[in-house]
């Protein structure tokens, strides 16, 4: 199984002194200094008429005592499954993507990807960063199917003038529905209910 380089979660920060650079790291990482490790990469002296000092550190979030990294946790979990599944990781826009592959990957996609979505839910619970799990471009295909369905519902609402109530959806799907519908002139959406899963009403705006 492929793993990310250990330095992939480490970011470099620069400041005039150690206090400045640690404060900068706190701001960017959005966690207090007690929650991340750091190492001093370099101490530079600049000469531009005035002698100045610059400190460079590399910082990364701490794992709780006894807590395994996401990769270690996933490796251990997969080793206990009777499935031949591997994964690789990619990073884009501060999101870590776990791309699953292997001879038994089709089991992840059965029942509308329930096992793949379960992996994503677990990994997001233990990861300090946002995680997406994918296999055979499952997410893109599901997004395309959902958008096609929403456009079908939108046409019904426009033709009949009657509201349509969509089945309960998770926040990710609801956001996609809201964005898709609100790009169609004359239509809007509203979330109904409380909790994690909510229905969505698609309706015509009043003239």
Secondary structure, 3 states (H helix, E strand, C coil): CCCCCHHHHCEEEEECCHHHHHHHHHHHHCCCHHHEEEEEEEEEEEECCCEEEEEEEEEEECCCCCCCCHHHHHHHHHHCCCCCCEEEEEEECCEEEEEEECCCCHHHHHHHHHHHHHHHHHHHHHCCCEEEEECCCHHHHHHHHHHHHHHHHHHHHHHHCCCEEEEEECHHHHHHHHHHHCCCCCEEEEEECCCCCEEEEEEECCC
